[in-house]
Amino acid sequence: MPKLLSLVICMAVLTWLMLLVASLIRARAWTPKGLMLAFGNRADLPEATPLAGRAQRTAANTLENFVLFAALALTAQLAGATGERVLLGAEVFLWARIAYIPVYLLGLPFLRTAVWAVGIVGLGMMIAGMR
C-alpha cells in the first residue's frame, strides 16, 4: 500500500478513536450507569463536564481536519503527486494531530493553537508538493 494512503488510514483510525473516547467520556462509561448509557441510545446523557466538552470539541475538530487531510491525500495519490514534500507534509499533519488531542483534552489553549498551526503547515506542505 502506498505510504500516503497508509497515513490516511492512520488518521481515520485516530479520528474514530477520538470519536469513541469523546462518547465514552460524555456518558461516563467507567461507571455502571454510564456504561449502560454508552451502550444505549444516549437519550439521557448527563450534562457535559468540562473534560467531556473538550473531548467532544476535540473529536469534532479531528473529524473536520480528517476531511481536509483525506481530500488532499487522495487528490495527491490520484494525481501521482506523492513526492517527498507531500509525504512529509502528511506526516507533519498526522503527528500534529496526535499531539493535538492530549493538548486539547488538558485544556492548554496557547499550546493547542500552536500544535494546530503545525498541522496546518503540514497541509500547506502537501498542497505545495502537488504543484
N, C-alpha and C positions, 0 to 999 in steps of 0.2 A: 504494500500500500504506500502511496506517495506520502512523504513526511507532512506536507501541508494538510492533507486530509486526516492524517493521524492527529494533528493538532486540533482540527475541527472536532474530532471525536472526543478528545480530552476536554475540550471546552464544553461540549454537550454534556458529558458526564459531570463536570464541575457545576454546570447550571442545574442539572437535575438534582444533584446532591444539595445544593443551596436551597432549592425549592422545597425539598423534603425536610431539611433541617428547620427552615422557617416555619413550616407547617407543624412540625413536632414541638418546636418551642412555643408557638402560639397556643397549641392545645394542651401544653404542659404534660406531654406524653410520658414523663417519668413518674407521674402519679397514676394510681389505678383509674381514677375518674378521667384524667387526661388521656390515658391510653384508650379508654372507651370512646372518648371524643375523637381521637385521631383515627380510629377505625370506623367511625360513624360518618354521618353526612355533615358534620361540623355546624349544625344548626344553632347550637347554644354555646359558642366559644366564649371563654371569659374575656374580659376587656384586655387588650394587649398591654403587656408590661413594656417598660422602655426597651428592654432587650428584644422582646418579641416584635416591637415596632421596627427596631433597627434591622432585625433579621428579615422581616417582610420587605423592607426597603432595599436591603442588600440583594435579596432574591429577585426583586423586580428589576433592579439595576443590572444584575448579572444577566438576566434574560434579555433585556434591551440591548446590552452590549454584545451578547452572543449573536443576535440577529445581524448586527453590523459586521461583526467578525466573519461569520459564516458567509455572508454575501460577498465580502471581499475575497475570502479564501477560495470560495467556489468559482468566482469570476477569474481569479488568477490561475486556478487549476485548469479551467476550461480554455483559457486563452494561452495556456502553455507558458505563462509568465511566473514561473516559480523559482526565480533566481535567488541569490543569497540575501538580497535586501528584503524581498518578500518573506522569506523564511525567517530571517532574523526579526523582522517586524512582528510576525505571528508569534514567535517565541517570547519576545518582549511583552506583547499583549497578554499572552497566557500567564506568564509569571506575574505580571502586574495584577491580573485578576485574582490569582491565587493569593497574593499579598493583600489585596483589597478587602477580601472577606473578613479576616480577623480584625483588620484595622477598623472597618466599619462596625463590626459587632462590638468592639471595645469602645466605640464612641470617640475616636480620635480625629476630630474634624480637619485640622490642617494637614496632618499626615495623610488622611483619606483623600483629600483633594490632590496632594502631590502624587500619590500612587495612581489615582485615576488619570492624572495628566500623563504619567509614564505609559499607561495603556493606550491613551490617545496618540501618543508619539509612535507607538508600535503600529497602530492602524495607519498613521500617516506614512510610515516607512513602507508598509505594504502597498499603499497607493503609489508612492514614488517609485517603487520597484517594478510596477506594472507599466511604466512609461517606456 
